């Protein structure tokens, strides 16, 4: 299908050149795929292996000596402040720019200029803006990109992709008439066309309202259940906690990698939160009688945070002491640290501001 340039909205223009020539820094999806990327991948090896990868632009360091692995079927979150290098890493692993040093293997293929086409046949990249042609229908957009990717007779693949993102009944709608959330779904459908071994999603919910973001979350959860490997960059910490099997926190250098629950356990002591109807008369004396309580703080009357050596041992002991002291206990619960707490513990500077 031929698309006149005058029909293309300005936002999508770079996709046409990038997908066809493979040389634009804004190239977006796999090129020349046979649709076998995910099916033919060697699942015994990691989907991504990154070793001491570094990218400099002149004197500025985008990211430095980054190393991590991502397994097939994993949702891997990449977190960090603006300017930390998240998008640059996606562009590097997607063969859009070359690293300064270090090495990587993407879908089983060594990252190098001569392997660029082979890697792009096995991956797809969805940028923050999906870059659709707004005067074309959903199906016409997917037909166009399927042609750029070298897919022959793509009707079945398009139907499958639309079904995956729950847009089968909107196939004939103009993209210009869709909400931003629905356009993001079309963008996800486009990334599925080539059956990629790895999907790189760069801020897929940026600018979406809570309802639209929830729709995208549900789609990503469904893709995870299907075993799709997803590399997700996001600023939304609650999004990463909800969707990701593991997360990496980047601030030019990699600060940590792990499961959110493991990171919380590594960085924070175990604790309990005690709430009483009225403030305790002598909380220091009372908590001193509980051997498993190491320390305590109180910033709000009637609410106490306790560091404990063993939650399962401390909670019953503490309950008995409070009842014996005549305290009106409202609740005793385990102190839960969020991924935001982990992030703030590790990220203490504004990289973007420092670079100005």
PyMOL commands that set and color helices and strands:
alter all, ss='L'
color gray80, all
select helices_A, chain A and resi 5-7+10-21+37-40+86-93+113-120+138-148+155-164+168-170+175-177+180-192+210-225+237-243+260-267+283-288+311-324+339-346+351-354
alter helices_A, ss='H'
color red, helices_A
select strands_A, chain A and resi 48-57+60-70+75-79+101-106+109-110+123-126+198-202+229-234+246-250+254-258+271-276+293-300+303-308+329-334
alter strands_A, ss='S'
color yellow, strands_A
deselect
rebuild
show_as cartoon
